[in-house]
Amino acid sequence: MKLCETKMKIGLYFGTFNPIHVGHLIIANHMAEHSDLNQIWMVVTPHNPHKQKNTLLDDYQRLHLVNLATEDYPKIKPSDIEFKLPQPNYTVNTLAHLKDKFPQHEFSLIMGEDNLNSLHKWKNYEYILENHDIYIYPRISETIDTEISSVLNHPRVHKIDAPIVEISSTFIRESIKNKKNIRPLLPYNVWEYVDHNNFYRK
């Protein structure tokens, strides 16, 4: 992707995006338009070679779907940065690599409120919390553990009043397998590509 050399504050939105759907775009666009982030990078998580996931599309197919979904959104960029890093991917290592590769930019994380429950299990999570802003979007399907709720009050954590989107890629894959019409849940060009290639049919 073509990147600007001007200093920017960039939000990293990690996911398998299997497939990317309108819920992902709603959140990414809201963060781009209603926070102090200049760009959102959709970081496609590569397939773990030690795990068999028959429903997970090839890394570059999922990256292509993110390219299709974001081509009309200049503030939202696809990223394959983790494809080039050693497996398994740890967020702290990805952040260090990005800081080295793009020293002119400031990188932040974007995550769902429910992910705070597992933040303390991340490698070097204290370092991440002290050195990178975290932008939280609300979820309604999970509860926040009481001992983790204090993280919400950390000066680096910013809860954004974003729309609550309860669409899952799992639901979309299962619906396609069961021959259901899910066209409204995918950007049109993503749906066309998925349908044309018979993805998730089996």
N, C-alpha and C positions, 0 to 999 in steps of 0.2 A: 504494500500500500504506500501511496505517496504521502509523506509526512512533512508538516511545517517545521521549520527550524526555529520559529519564534517560541519563546517560553509559553507553555500551556499547562493547565491543570487538567489531567486526564483521568477519567474514571474507568477502572478495569472491571468489566462484567464477565466473569468466568462462567463457562457452562459447556456441556456436551452439545447442546443445541441439536437434539436428535429427535425431531427436527426443530429448527427455530420457528416460533409461531408469533402471532400478533401480541400475545402477552409479553413476550420478551421485548418486542419493539415498543410497546406502550411504556414499559418501565424505562428502557434506555432513552427514549425520546423525552420522557418527563424529566429524567435526570439531566439531560442535555439542555433543556429549556427552562427548568425551574430550580436549578442549583447554580453554584459558582463554577461548575465543571465546564471546560471549553469543548472537550470531545469525550465521547464514550468509545472505548475499544472493546468489541465483543471478542473475548479471548476463547477460542475453541479449544477445549480440553482434548488432548489426544487419547487414543485408545491405549489402555494399559495392556502391554503384550502378554502379561501373565494372567490375564482374566479373559475368559471366553464370554463374549456378549454378542449373541447372534443378532440381536435387534439393533446393534450399534453400527451405523453406516461407517464406511471408510472415512478416515480423517479429512481427506481432501474433498470428498463429497459433501460432508457437513460444512466445511469451510466455504465451498461453492454456494451452498444454500444460504449461508450468512451473507455472502457477497450479493446474491440476488435480492435478499430481503432488505439490505441497507443501501442499495445503489441510489435511491432517491433521498437519502438522509445524509447531507454533507457533514453533520456533526457526529455521525455514528460510523465507525470503521471496523471491518473485520480484522482479526489478528491471528496469525499462526505461530506466534512467538514461542509457545510451549512445544511445538513440533520439533524444534531444534535443540531442546534442552534434555538432559538425562532424565530417564524414568526411574522411580515415580516422580511426578512433578510436585514440588512443595512451593507454596505461594511465596514464601520468604525468598527462595532462590530465584523465582521468576522476577520478583521485585528488584532484587540485586542486579540481575542481568539487564533489566530495563533501565535501571539507574545508570549502569555503565554504558549501555548502548545509546541512551538518549538523556545525557546529563542536563540538557536544557529544559526538560519537562519535570513536572511534579506528578507523581502517580498516587492515586487513591483507589480504594476498593469499593465495590458496590455489592451488597448482599441483602438477602431477605432477612427479616427480623428473626425468623426461626433459626437461622444459621448461627446466631449468637450462642445457642445452646452448645454448639460443638467448637466454638472459637478457641476455648481454653485447651483443646486437644491439638491445635495446629502447631506445627514446628515453629519455635521461637515466636509465639503469638504476642508475647510481651513487647518484643522488638518491633513487630508490625504495628502494634497499637500505639507505641510511642513515636513512630517515625512516619506513619501514613494515616491520612484521614480515612474513615470508613463511613460510607453513605448507606443508610439502612432504609429499605422500603418495607411497608407493612405487609404482614401476612395474617390470615385469619384461621388457617388450618392447624397451627401449632401454638403451644403455650411456651412462655419464656420461663426457664428455671429461675427461682428466686435468687440464687447465688450469682447468676449470670446477669440479672437485670441491672446490677450496678454498673455493668459495662456501658449501658445506655447513657449513663451520666458522665462518661469519660469525655474530656474536652475534644478528643479526636473523633468522636462518634457523632454523626449528624443524622438524625431521623428525619427523613423527607416525607412530607404529606403527599405521597404518590397514590394513584388509584390502586385499589386492591384487586389484583388479577389472579383468579384461581383457574388457570388453564395449565394442563400439564402435557408434556411431550408423550408421557406414557399413555395418557388417555387418547391422544391423537393416534399413536401407533396402534393401539388396540382397536380403535374405531375403524381405521383403514383396513386392518386385518379382518374385521367383521363386516366389511363392505358398507360402512356408514359414510354419509356425506359430511366431511369436515372442512369444506372449502372456506367457510367464514372464519375459521381459526388460523388459517395460514395466509401470508401475503400471496397475492394471486400468482406471481411468477414462481414462488416456491411451490405452491400447490401444483402448477403445471409441470414443473420439473419432477416432483415426487410422483405424480400420476403417470407421466410419460415413461419413467424408468421403473414403474411397478414397485417402488420402495414400500417396505413394511407390509406387503400383501401376505407374506407367509409367517 
